[in-house]
């Protein structure tokens, strides 16, 4: 009887474990790191979609992604994409938008009442979402980016709500935002700045940031205060911003003077020395942020952006490992001439 009782207990435990969200890691969030993985996160999801794809994307010029979106539409998937209206004014972007429209993809130029629609995210079959830092462009092979695949129902529901609102915004040239309730998503221009500042201010031991653009004075002040309070604060940005010259250099020197480990990624950029297009934060090796929001005033308060904040030690560790690798290639801000002239070849604007 004792053996039967023990067997029954084991079977019961196995049943409980099989129903757990941790079983086989089947519903766990997944991190993708570029340029190593390219756009595989998007392509795999596009190919897996059975009924619908709703996407917000600042730039879409990667022919491979376009081909897979076309195939998805041809097998009966409803595909809707909101593209930044200014980005669509470029010849290649417009040609791709027209090409997708021809096969039945619904293309919506974003409302002009957000300074830009800079989000890089999508929901597939209303079952899983991608929240990323990556544009779907042809030059991804040298761009440092991150993406998360998640099955979180609250994230999916909120994305669906904002997407439908932004379709209406695009059609009516409005800038509305629906009620937001997800504890993990932050949206510009609604609550991104508050979410980023709260995350920074929560740091107790360490704060690592890898981001393309700085510029919000409140964020910069918060970083200085954290460093001065004894928190290890590390910030990595590109010295030469795509389309924006050397503007980060003058912002990094005061951070270094305040005790921040401020480092600049120097050109030329390549797959071995990737351009920092990422927007990522790791706090105390547990909490992370990644998304489309840069740490600039415009990005946090004027544009349409979406990012994700969550507590996940494994994903935080993986992002931190990538940041640490990039830090090893970077130069301390104090060693870079504020008048450094960026090569014209590093003024691309379509990452």
DRENDO-1510 file (C-alpha; in Angstrom, 1 decimal, always signed):
<recs>
REC; n; res; u; v; w
REC; 1; UNK; +0.0; +0.0; +0.0 .
REC; 2; UNK; +2.9; +2.3; +0.9 .
REC; 3; UNK; +4.4; +1.9; -2.6 .
REC; 4; UNK; +1.1; +2.6; -4.2 .
REC; 5; UNK; +0.6; +5.7; -2.1 .
REC; 6; UNK; +4.1; +6.9; -3.0 .
REC; 7; UNK; +3.4; +6.2; -6.7 .
REC; 8; UNK; +0.2; +8.1; -6.5 .
REC; 9; UNK; +1.9; +11.1; -4.8 .
REC; 10; UNK; +4.6; +11.1; -7.6 .
REC; 11; UNK; +1.9; +11.0; -10.3 .
REC; 12; UNK; +0.1; +13.9; -8.6 .
REC; 13; UNK; +3.2; +16.0; -8.4 .
REC; 14; UNK; +4.0; +15.3; -12.0 .
REC; 15; UNK; +0.5; +16.4; -13.0 .
REC; 16; UNK; +0.8; +19.6; -11.1 .
REC; 17; UNK; +4.2; +20.3; -12.6 .
REC; 18; UNK; +2.9; +19.6; -16.1 .
REC; 19; UNK; +0.3; +22.3; -15.6 .
REC; 20; UNK; +2.8; +24.8; -14.2 .
REC; 21; UNK; +3.9; +27.7; -16.3 .
REC; 22; UNK; +7.4; +26.6; -15.7 .
REC; 23; UNK; +6.9; +23.1; -17.2 .
REC; 24; UNK; +9.3; +22.5; -20.1 .
REC; 25; UNK; +9.7; +26.3; -20.2 .
REC; 26; UNK; +7.0; +26.2; -22.9 .
REC; 27; UNK; +5.6; +29.7; -22.0 .
REC; 28; UNK; +8.7; +31.4; -20.8 .
REC; 29; UNK; +9.9; +34.6; -22.5 .
REC; 30; UNK; +12.7; +34.2; -25.0 .
REC; 31; UNK; +15.5; +36.7; -25.7 .
REC; 32; UNK; +16.9; +37.2; -29.1 .
REC; 33; UNK; +20.3; +39.0; -29.6 .
REC; 34; UNK; +21.3; +40.7; -32.9 .
REC; 35; UNK; +23.3; +40.9; -35.0 .
REC; 36; UNK; +24.1; +37.2; -34.2 .
REC; 37; UNK; +20.5; +36.1; -34.7 .
REC; 38; UNK; +19.5; +38.7; -37.3 .
REC; 39; UNK; +15.8; +39.0; -37.8 .
REC; 40; UNK; +15.1; +35.3; -37.1 .
REC; 41; UNK; +12.8; +36.2; -34.2 .
REC; 42; UNK; +10.4; +38.0; -36.6 .
REC; 43; UNK; +10.8; +35.6; -39.5 .
REC; 44; UNK; +10.0; +32.5; -37.3 .
REC; 45; UNK; +6.9; +34.2; -35.9 .
REC; 46; UNK; +5.8; +35.4; -39.3 .
REC; 47; UNK; +6.1; +31.8; -40.6 .
REC; 48; UNK; +4.3; +30.4; -37.6 .
REC; 49; UNK; +1.3; +32.8; -37.8 .
REC; 50; UNK; -2.0; +31.1; -38.8 .
REC; 51; UNK; -4.6; +33.9; -38.7 .
REC; 52; UNK; -3.2; +37.4; -38.0 .
REC; 53; UNK; -0.1; +39.6; -37.8 .
REC; 54; UNK; -0.4; +43.1; -36.4 .
REC; 55; UNK; +2.9; +45.0; -36.5 .
REC; 56; UNK; +4.2; +48.5; -35.6 .
REC; 57; UNK; +7.5; +49.1; -37.3 .
REC; 58; UNK; +9.6; +52.3; -37.8 .
REC; 59; UNK; +11.6; +51.0; -40.7 .
REC; 60; UNK; +10.8; +48.0; -42.9 .
REC; 61; UNK; +13.3; +47.4; -45.8 .
REC; 62; UNK; +14.7; +43.9; -45.3 .
REC; 63; UNK; +13.7; +41.9; -48.4 .
REC; 64; UNK; +13.7; +38.6; -46.5 .
REC; 65; UNK; +11.2; +39.8; -44.0 .
REC; 66; UNK; +9.1; +41.3; -46.8 .
REC; 67; UNK; +9.1; +38.0; -48.6 .
REC; 68; UNK; +8.0; +36.1; -45.5 .
REC; 69; UNK; +5.2; +38.7; -44.9 .
REC; 70; UNK; +4.1; +38.2; -48.5 .
REC; 71; UNK; +4.0; +34.4; -48.1 .
REC; 72; UNK; +2.0; +34.8; -44.9 .
REC; 73; UNK; -0.6; +36.9; -46.7 .
REC; 74; UNK; -0.7; +34.4; -49.5 .
REC; 75; UNK; -1.5; +31.5; -47.2 .
REC; 76; UNK; -4.5; +33.5; -45.7 .
REC; 77; UNK; -3.0; +35.4; -42.8 .
REC; 78; UNK; -4.4; +38.8; -42.2 .
REC; 79; UNK; -1.4; +41.1; -42.1 .
REC; 80; UNK; -1.7; +44.7; -40.9 .
REC; 81; UNK; +1.4; +47.0; -40.5 .
REC; 82; UNK; +1.6; +50.6; -39.1 .
REC; 83; UNK; +4.7; +52.3; -40.5 .
REC; 84; UNK; +6.1; +55.6; -39.6 .
REC; 85; UNK; +4.7; +58.1; -42.1 .
REC; 86; UNK; +8.0; +60.0; -42.5 .
REC; 87; UNK; +10.1; +56.9; -42.9 .
REC; 88; UNK; +7.7; +55.9; -45.7 .
REC; 89; UNK; +8.6; +59.0; -47.6 .
REC; 90; UNK; +11.9; +57.3; -48.6 .
REC; 91; UNK; +11.9; +55.7; -52.0 .
REC; 92; UNK; +12.9; +52.2; -50.8 .
REC; 93; UNK; +10.4; +52.3; -47.9 .
REC; 94; UNK; +7.6; +53.5; -50.1 .
REC; 95; UNK; +8.3; +50.9; -52.8 .
REC; 96; UNK; +8.2; +48.1; -50.2 .
REC; 97; UNK; +5.0; +49.4; -48.7 .
REC; 98; UNK; +3.5; +49.5; -52.2 .
REC; 99; UNK; +4.7; +46.0; -52.9 .
REC; 100; UNK; +3.1; +44.7; -49.7 .
REC; 101; UNK; -0.1; +46.5; -50.4 .
REC; 102; UNK; -0.3; +44.9; -53.8 .
REC; 103; UNK; -0.5; +41.5; -52.3 .
REC; 104; UNK; -3.2; +42.5; -49.8 .
REC; 105; UNK; -1.2; +43.5; -46.7 .
REC; 106; UNK; -2.9; +46.4; -45.0 .
REC; 107; UNK; -0.4; +49.3; -44.7 .
REC; 108; UNK; -1.2; +52.3; -42.5 .
REC; 109; UNK; +1.1; +55.4; -42.6 .
REC; 110; UNK; +1.2; +56.5; -38.9 .
REC; 111; UNK; -0.5; +59.7; -37.7 .
REC; 112; UNK; +1.6; +62.8; -38.0 .
REC; 113; UNK; +0.6; +63.9; -34.5 .
REC; 114; UNK; +3.2; +61.7; -32.9 .
REC; 115; UNK; +6.7; +63.1; -33.8 .
REC; 116; UNK; +7.5; +59.6; -35.0 .
REC; 117; UNK; +6.0; +56.2; -34.7 .
REC; 118; UNK; +9.2; +54.4; -33.6 .
REC; 119; UNK; +7.8; +51.2; -32.1 .
REC; 120; UNK; +9.3; +47.9; -33.2 .
REC; 121; UNK; +6.8; +45.3; -32.0 .
REC; 122; UNK; +4.1; +42.8; -33.2 .
REC; 123; UNK; +1.5; +40.4; -32.1 .
REC; 124; UNK; +0.8; +37.1; -33.9 .
REC; 125; UNK; -2.5; +35.2; -33.8 .
REC; 126; UNK; -3.3; +37.2; -30.7 .
REC; 127; UNK; -1.3; +34.6; -28.9 .
REC; 128; UNK; +2.3; +35.8; -28.7 .
REC; 129; UNK; +4.1; +39.2; -28.9 .
REC; 130; UNK; +7.5; +40.4; -30.0 .
REC; 131; UNK; +8.8; +43.5; -28.1 .
REC; 132; UNK; +12.1; +44.6; -29.6 .
REC; 133; UNK; +14.7; +47.3; -30.3 .
REC; 134; UNK; +15.2; +46.3; -33.9 .
REC; 135; UNK; +14.1; +47.9; -37.1 .
REC; 136; UNK; +13.6; +45.4; -40.0 .
REC; 137; UNK; +16.2; +46.9; -42.3 .
REC; 138; UNK; +18.8; +45.6; -44.6 .
REC; 139; UNK; +21.8; +46.7; -42.4 .
REC; 140; UNK; +21.0; +44.5; -39.4 .
REC; 141; UNK; +24.2; +42.6; -39.8 .
REC; 142; UNK; +26.2; +45.2; -37.8 .
REC; 143; UNK; +23.4; +46.5; -35.4 .
REC; 144; UNK; +23.3; +45.5; -31.7 .
REC; 145; UNK; +19.7; +44.9; -30.9 .
REC; 146; UNK; +17.5; +42.8; -28.6 .
REC; 147; UNK; +14.0; +41.3; -28.8 .
REC; 148; UNK; +11.7; +39.4; -26.5 .
REC; 149; UNK; +9.1; +36.8; -27.5 .
REC; 150; UNK; +6.4; +36.6; -24.8 .
REC; 151; UNK; +3.0; +34.8; -24.3 .
REC; 152; UNK; +2.0; +37.2; -21.5 .
REC; 153; UNK; -1.8; +37.7; -22.0 .
REC; 154; UNK; -1.8; +41.2; -20.5 .
REC; 155; UNK; +1.0; +42.3; -22.9 .
REC; 156; UNK; -0.9; +40.9; -25.9 .
REC; 157; UNK; -4.2; +42.4; -24.8 .
REC; 158; UNK; -2.7; +45.9; -24.3 .
REC; 159; UNK; -0.7; +45.8; -27.6 .
REC; 160; UNK; -4.0; +44.8; -29.4 .
REC; 161; UNK; -5.7; +47.8; -27.8 .
REC; 162; UNK; -3.0; +50.3; -28.7 .
REC; 163; UNK; -2.7; +48.9; -32.2 .
REC; 164; UNK; -6.4; +49.3; -32.9 .
REC; 165; UNK; -6.2; +52.8; -31.5 .
REC; 166; UNK; -3.3; +53.7; -33.7 .
REC; 167; UNK; -5.0; +52.4; -36.8 .
REC; 168; UNK; -7.8; +54.9; -36.0 .
REC; 169; UNK; -5.1; +57.5; -35.3 .
REC; 170; UNK; -3.6; +56.8; -38.7 .
REC; 171; UNK; -6.9; +57.1; -40.5 .
REC; 172; UNK; -8.2; +60.2; -38.6 .
REC; 173; UNK; -4.8; +62.0; -37.9 .
REC; 174; UNK; -5.4; +61.9; -34.1 .
REC; 175; UNK; -3.0; +61.0; -31.3 .
REC; 176; UNK; -5.2; +59.1; -28.8 .
REC; 177; UNK; -4.0; +56.4; -26.5 .
REC; 178; UNK; -6.3; +53.8; -24.8 .
REC; 179; UNK; -6.3; +53.1; -21.1 .
REC; 180; UNK; -3.2; +51.2; -20.1 .
REC; 181; UNK; -3.0; +48.4; -17.5 .
REC; 182; UNK; -0.1; +46.1; -18.2 .
REC; 183; UNK; +2.5; +46.2; -15.4 .
REC; 184; UNK; +5.2; +45.2; -17.9 .
REC; 185; UNK; +4.7; +47.5; -20.9 .
REC; 186; UNK; +5.6; +51.2; -21.2 .
REC; 187; UNK; +4.3; +53.4; -24.0 .
REC; 188; UNK; +5.3; +56.8; -25.2 .
REC; 189; UNK; +4.1; +59.4; -25.1 .
REC; 190; UNK; +2.0; +58.1; -22.1 .
REC; 191; UNK; +4.1; +56.5; -19.4 .
REC; 192; UNK; +7.6; +55.7; -20.8 .
REC; 193; UNK; +9.5; +58.4; -18.9 .
REC; 194; UNK; +7.9; +57.5; -15.6 .
REC; 195; UNK; +8.6; +53.8; -16.1 .
REC; 196; UNK; +12.2; +54.4; -17.1 .
REC; 197; UNK; +12.9; +56.7; -14.2 .
REC; 198; UNK; +11.2; +54.3; -11.7 .
REC; 199; UNK; +13.4; +51.5; -13.0 .
REC; 200; UNK; +16.6; +53.6; -12.7 .
REC; 201; UNK; +15.6; +54.8; -9.2 .
REC; 202; UNK; +15.0; +51.2; -8.1 .
REC; 203; UNK; +18.7; +50.3; -8.5 .
REC; 204; UNK; +20.4; +49.3; -5.3 .
REC; 205; UNK; +23.7; +47.8; -6.4 .
REC; 206; UNK; +24.2; +48.0; -10.2 .
REC; 207; UNK; +22.7; +49.7; -13.3 .
REC; 208; UNK; +23.8; +48.9; -16.8 .
REC; 209; UNK; +22.5; +50.8; -19.8 .
REC; 210; UNK; +23.1; +50.2; -23.5 .
REC; 211; UNK; +21.2; +52.8; -25.6 .
REC; 212; UNK; +21.5; +54.6; -28.9 .
REC; 213; UNK; +20.4; +58.1; -27.8 .
REC; 214; UNK; +20.6; +60.1; -24.6 .
REC; 215; UNK; +19.2; +63.6; -24.0 .
REC; 216; UNK; +16.5; +63.6; -21.4 .
REC; 217; UNK; +17.8; +65.8; -18.6 .
REC; 218; UNK; +15.7; +64.1; -15.9 .
REC; 219; UNK; +17.1; +60.7; -16.9 .
REC; 220; UNK; +20.7; +62.1; -16.9 .
REC; 221; UNK; +20.2; +63.6; -13.5 .
REC; 222; UNK; +18.9; +60.4; -12.1 .
REC; 223; UNK; +21.9; +58.5; -13.4 .
REC; 224; UNK; +24.3; +61.0; -11.8 .
REC; 225; UNK; +22.4; +60.7; -8.4 .
REC; 226; UNK; +22.6; +56.9; -8.5 .
REC; 227; UNK; +26.3; +56.9; -9.2 .
REC; 228; UNK; +26.9; +59.4; -6.4 .
REC; 229; UNK; +24.9; +57.3; -4.0 .
REC; 230; UNK; +27.3; +54.4; -4.5 .
REC; 231; UNK; +25.4; +52.3; -7.2 .
REC; 232; UNK; +27.6; +51.0; -10.0 .
REC; 233; UNK; +26.3; +52.8; -13.0 .
REC; 234; UNK; +27.6; +51.9; -16.5 .
REC; 235; UNK; +26.3; +53.6; -19.6 .
REC; 236; UNK; +27.3; +52.6; -23.2 .
REC; 237; UNK; +26.3; +54.6; -26.2 .
REC; 238; UNK; +27.6; +55.0; -29.8 .
REC; 239; UNK; +29.9; +58.0; -30.3 .
REC; 240; UNK; +28.5; +58.5; -33.7 .
REC; 241; UNK; +24.7; +58.3; -33.8 .
REC; 242; UNK; +23.0; +57.2; -37.1 .
REC; 243; UNK; +21.9; +60.5; -38.7 .
REC; 244; UNK; +22.8; +62.5; -35.6 .
REC; 245; UNK; +26.6; +63.0; -35.5 .
REC; 246; UNK; +28.5; +63.0; -32.3 .
REC; 247; UNK; +25.8; +64.5; -30.0 .
REC; 248; UNK; +26.2; +61.7; -27.4 .
REC; 249; UNK; +29.8; +62.6; -26.6 .
REC; 250; UNK; +29.0; +65.9; -24.9 .
REC; 251; UNK; +26.3; +64.2; -22.8 .
REC; 252; UNK; +28.6; +61.4; -21.6 .
REC; 253; UNK; +31.4; +63.5; -20.2 .
REC; 254; UNK; +29.3; +65.0; -17.4 .
REC; 255; UNK; +28.1; +61.5; -16.5 .
REC; 256; UNK; +31.7; +60.4; -16.3 .
REC; 257; UNK; +32.5; +63.4; -14.0 .
REC; 258; UNK; +29.7; +62.3; -11.7 .
REC; 259; UNK; +31.1; +58.9; -11.3 .
REC; 260; UNK; +29.3; +57.0; -14.0 .
REC; 261; UNK; +31.4; +54.4; -16.0 .
REC; 262; UNK; +30.6; +56.2; -19.3 .
REC; 263; UNK; +31.8; +54.5; -22.4 .
REC; 264; UNK; +31.5; +55.3; -26.1 .
REC; 265; UNK; +31.4; +52.8; -28.9 .
REC; 266; UNK; +33.7; +54.1; -31.6 .
REC; 267; UNK; +33.4; +53.7; -35.4 .
REC; 268; UNK; +33.9; +52.0; -37.8 .
REC; 269; UNK; +31.0; +49.7; -36.9 .
REC; 270; UNK; +30.7; +46.1; -38.1 .
REC; 271; UNK; +29.5; +42.7; -37.1 .
REC; 272; UNK; +32.6; +42.5; -34.9 .
REC; 273; UNK; +32.1; +46.0; -33.4 .
REC; 274; UNK; +28.3; +46.4; -33.7 .
REC; 275; UNK; +26.6; +49.8; -33.8 .
REC; 276; UNK; +24.7; +50.3; -30.6 .
REC; 277; UNK; +21.1; +50.6; -31.8 .
REC; 278; UNK; +19.8; +48.7; -28.7 .
REC; 279; UNK; +17.8; +50.3; -25.9 .
REC; 280; UNK; +18.3; +48.2; -22.9 .
REC; 281; UNK; +18.7; +48.5; -19.1 .
REC; 282; UNK; +19.6; +45.9; -16.5 .
REC; 283; UNK; +19.1; +46.7; -12.8 .
REC; 284; UNK; +20.7; +44.7; -10.0 .
REC; 285; UNK; +21.1; +41.7; -12.4 .
REC; 286; UNK; +17.4; +40.9; -12.1 .
REC; 287; UNK; +15.2; +43.6; -13.7 .
REC; 288; UNK; +15.5; +44.6; -17.3 .
REC; 289; UNK; +14.0; +47.0; -19.8 .
REC; 290; UNK; +14.2; +46.7; -23.6 .
REC; 291; UNK; +12.1; +48.4; -26.2 .
REC; 292; UNK; +12.1; +51.2; -28.8 .
REC; 293; UNK; +12.4; +54.0; -26.3 .
REC; 294; UNK; +15.7; +55.9; -26.3 .
REC; 295; UNK; +16.6; +58.0; -23.3 .
REC; 296; UNK; +15.8; +61.2; -25.0 .
REC; 297; UNK; +13.1; +63.7; -24.3 .
REC; 298; UNK; +11.4; +63.2; -27.7 .
REC; 299; UNK; +11.5; +59.4; -27.5 .
REC; 300; UNK; +10.1; +59.3; -24.0 .
REC; 301; UNK; +7.4; +62.0; -24.2 .
REC; 302; UNK; +6.5; +62.9; -27.9 .
REC; 303; UNK; +6.8; +59.8; -30.1 .
REC; 304; UNK; +4.9; +56.5; -30.2 .
REC; 305; UNK; +7.1; +53.9; -28.6 .
REC; 306; UNK; +6.7; +50.7; -26.7 .
REC; 307; UNK; +9.0; +48.8; -24.3 .
REC; 308; UNK; +8.9; +46.1; -21.7 .
REC; 309; UNK; +10.1; +46.1; -18.1 .
REC; 310; UNK; +10.2; +42.8; -16.3 .
REC; 311; UNK; +12.0; +40.8; -13.6 .
REC; 312; UNK; +13.8; +37.8; -15.1 .
REC; 313; UNK; +17.3; +36.9; -13.8 .
REC; 314; UNK; +18.1; +34.7; -16.8 .
REC; 315; UNK; +17.1; +37.3; -19.5 .
REC; 316; UNK; +18.8; +40.0; -17.4 .
REC; 317; UNK; +22.0; +37.9; -17.3 .
REC; 318; UNK; +21.9; +37.3; -21.0 .
REC; 319; UNK; +21.5; +41.0; -21.8 .
REC; 320; UNK; +24.2; +41.9; -19.4 .
REC; 321; UNK; +26.6; +39.4; -21.0 .
REC; 322; UNK; +26.0; +41.1; -24.3 .
REC; 323; UNK; +26.5; +44.5; -22.8 .
REC; 324; UNK; +29.7; +43.4; -21.1 .
REC; 325; UNK; +31.0; +42.2; -24.5 .
REC; 326; UNK; +30.3; +45.5; -26.1 .
REC; 327; UNK; +31.8; +47.4; -23.2 .
REC; 328; UNK; +35.1; +45.6; -23.9 .
REC; 329; UNK; +35.1; +47.2; -27.3 .
REC; 330; UNK; +34.3; +50.7; -26.1 .
REC; 331; UNK; +36.4; +53.7; -25.1 .
REC; 332; UNK; +36.0; +55.7; -21.8 .
REC; 333; UNK; +34.2; +58.9; -22.5 .
REC; 334; UNK; +37.0; +61.0; -20.9 .
REC; 335; UNK; +39.4; +59.7; -23.6 .
REC; 336; UNK; +37.3; +60.9; -26.5 .
REC; 337; UNK; +37.7; +64.3; -28.0 .
REC; 338; UNK; +34.3; +66.2; -27.7 .
REC; 339; UNK; +35.0; +67.5; -31.2 .
REC; 340; UNK; +35.5; +64.0; -32.7 .
REC; 341; UNK; +34.3; +64.0; -36.3 .
REC; 342; UNK; +32.1; +61.1; -37.2 .
REC; 343; UNK; +32.8; +59.5; -40.6 .
REC; 344; UNK; +30.1; +60.2; -43.2 .
REC; 345; UNK; +29.7; +56.4; -43.7 .
REC; 346; UNK; +28.4; +56.2; -40.1 .
REC; 347; UNK; +25.5; +58.6; -40.7 .
REC; 348; UNK; +23.0; +56.0; -41.8 .
REC; 349; UNK; +19.5; +56.7; -40.6 .
REC; 350; UNK; +17.7; +53.5; -41.3 .
REC; 351; UNK; +18.6; +51.2; -38.4 .
</recs>
